[in-house]
């Protein structure tokens, strides 16, 4: 492919779109004429002149930097492939069902003999990246819940320590150790639920504000690129957060379990108090 400054105008209708990064690298602008040279499916030389109808930025970095876009009929004529295509890309809504979709498409009689591959097979580096991100998220969540458990345990331990006399009075009046344990655990769960609900409300508010406008991380840091590319894909540094109801339910449930586990030590300490000794403290 080359940029031709003095070439004659191409026939009417022969127009293509260029990725903006590719056009900037070649010094091409809208309205310029370019020559496309390649090899046809029958071994012939494929070459023709085209007018740059516009510059585009797609979600695929490989297209932006190395490809031109043209009408399917024009491409079939250029590469001597009437009613044929060398590659067909199907987009599904759920990436987790990509293998099932690939198997269903491969079973179609119209594609008999064609090689049908899912995205996991075509892009193993992306699979590895997603796996690394999942591990990192698990590690981050583990740290968050460990910090939450330490905070709840410290709060409940101080609460039971400061109320040693009150707990001793309850034991002296006939309250069993089991009731003391339930008392401490209920207070711990209530503390965790209040924090979880307040955090969920704050998170929902932030998501509601930024869901449509997005959060520009490049602008927040003041440095760094506005886009990232990997494995032929392109990501903008402006992220649009979302929060599903199931995420809130899971978080609240995890906080309840964390609060129960964190209150086990303070509850056991309170249950082992001796009434006479606790009343003297």
Beta strands, then each sheet from edge to edge (+ up, - down):
strand 1: 2-4
strand 2: 15-19
strand 3: 33-39
strand 4: 45-56
strand 5: 68-69
strand 6: 215-216
strand 7: 227-230
strand 8: 233-236
strand 9: 238-239
sheet 1: 1+ 3- 4+ 2+ 5-
sheet 2: 6+ 9-
sheet 3: 7+ 8-
end
